[in-house]
Amino acid sequence: MSVLVLVVDDEPDVEALFRQQFRKDLRAQRFVMDFAGSAADALARIGCTIEHSLILILSDINMPGMTGIEMLPRVKEIRPDVPVIMITAYGDAETRRKAIAGGAIGLLTKPIDFALLRDEIDTRLAQAS
């Protein structure tokens, strides 16, 4: 069974950026990356990850419709075992507090530190094996 990292972001260029940053990992099939363009799409995918072991969700906070913060409790209802890291351009203390209070394990600010994110994914892969 392959392991899955789900990225939730409404920006169309995010998928290309993540695929570029993790191209070696994806080519080596260390994990699969899936992308959801909205919180509603993410919630549907989270409930249907039968062929993959979902190990991490990375979600933008500011999205149209349901925000990432609003999505958090619903994710935790469906998959309480899966860690969520929120991503935002606004890394202020109040945003961090809301994310952690909602169940996120951390908050990354844009531009994303991909070395730090790679370490987090490596940790999740080690725990999944």
SULGI-V553639 format. One record per residue. N is the residue number from 1. PHI is phi in degrees with one decimal (* if undefined). OMEGA is omega in whole degrees, 0 to 359 (NA if undefined). BURIAL is b if it has 16 or more other C-alpha atoms within 10 Angstrom, else e. Layout:
# SULGI-V553639
n = (N:N)
phi = (PHI:PHI)
omega = (OMEGA:OMEGA)
burial = (BURIAL:BURIAL)
This chain:
# SULGI-V553639
n = (1:2:3:4:5:6:7:8:9:10:11:12:13:14:15:16:17:18:19:20:21:22:23:24:25:26:27:28:29:30:31:32:33:34:35:36:37:38:39:40:41:42:43:44:45:46:47:48:49:50:51:52:53:54:55:56:57:58:59:60:61:62:63:64:65:66:67:68:69:70:71:72:73:74:75:76:77:78:79:80:81:82:83:84:85:86:87:88:89:90:91:92:93:94:95:96:97:98:99:100:101:102:103:104:105:106:107:108:109:110:111:112:113:114:115:116:117:118:119:120:121:122:123:124:125:126:127:128:129)
phi = (*:-86.6:-101.2:-124.6:-114.2:-103.3:-110.4:-115.3:-162.1:-83.9:-78.1:-65.7:-82.9:-64.2:-59.4:-61.9:-62.5:-67.3:-63.1:-67.8:-64.6:-113.4:-58.3:-66.2:-64.0:-68.4:-64.8:-78.6:60.0:-66.7:-160.5:-109.4:-114.8:-119.2:-130.1:-121.3:-88.3:-155.9:-64.0:-62.2:-63.0:-62.1:-61.7:-64.6:-68.5:-61.4:-75.9:-123.5:-99.1:-71.5:-82.3:-127.6:-95.1:-73.3:-110.6:-163.2:-120.4:-113.3:-131.8:-65.5:-89.8:-88.5:-135.6:-66.6:79.0:-87.2:-78.3:-62.3:-64.5:-68.9:-73.8:-49.4:-63.4:-71.7:-62.3:-65.3:-67.9:-76.0:-135.9:-63.3:-81.7:-96.9:-70.1:-123.7:-115.6:-89.2:-124.6:-150.5:-84.0:-116.8:-91.0:-71.8:-62.2:-68.0:-63.8:-60.9:-60.6:-63.0:-64.6:-67.7:-62.4:-79.1:116.5:-70.9:-89.9:-173.9:-139.2:-106.9:-103.1:-83.6:-68.9:-69.6:-83.2:-69.7:-66.5:-64.2:-65.5:-61.3:-60.7:-63.9:-64.8:-58.9:-61.4:-65.7:-64.5:-63.8:-69.5:-77.4:-89.5)
omega = (180:179:189:169:180:179:182:181:181:179:185:182:182:181:180:179:181:179:178:182:184:185:180:179:181:179:179:179:175:177:177:175:176:185:176:183:179:178:180:177:179:181:177:181:181:179:186:181:185:184:180:173:182:184:184:173:176:184:171:178:185:177:176:183:179:178:176:178:178:180:186:182:179:175:183:175:184:184:182:182:187:179:178:173:180:180:181:173:185:185:181:185:181:178:178:180:180:181:181:178:180:178:177:178:180:181:175:177:177:357:186:173:186:175:177:179:178:177:180:179:177:177:180:178:179:179:182:184:NA)
burial = (e:e:b:b:b:b:b:b:b:b:e:e:e:e:b:e:e:e:e:e:e:b:e:e:e:e:e:e:e:e:b:b:b:e:b:b:b:b:b:e:e:b:b:e:e:b:e:e:e:e:e:e:b:b:b:b:b:b:b:b:b:b:b:e:e:e:b:b:b:e:b:b:b:e:b:b:e:e:e:e:e:b:b:b:b:b:b:b:e:e:e:e:e:e:b:b:e:e:b:b:e:b:b:b:e:e:b:b:e:e:e:e:e:e:e:e:e:e:e:e:b:e:e:b:b:e:e:e:e)
